[in-house]
Amino acid sequence: MTENPPKYTAAEYYGFFMTGLMGLVDDAELSGYDARGTELLRQARVIFWREFRERHPGHWDRNSN
């Protein structure tokens, strides 16, 4: 049996996660949801964005064309 390579790279999977998190933040802000909860989402976005950039330096820049 031959194994297929992963469909996406680790950086792409992390990018999907980041896109979803950014969408949650946007939805919370636009809908006027709990300010404290929205701030926690923003803080999580900062933490995960920092980690993404450390794990996959330049990836987002390369793929933003």
Sequence and secondary structure as in RCSB ss.txt:
>XXXX:A:sequence
MTENPPKYTAAEYYGFFMTGLMGLVDDAELSGYDARGTELLRQARVIFWREFRERHPGHWDRNSN
>XXXX:A:secstr
      SS HHHHHHHHHHHHHHHHHHHHHHT  HHHHHHHHHHHHHHHHHHHHHSTTHHHHT  
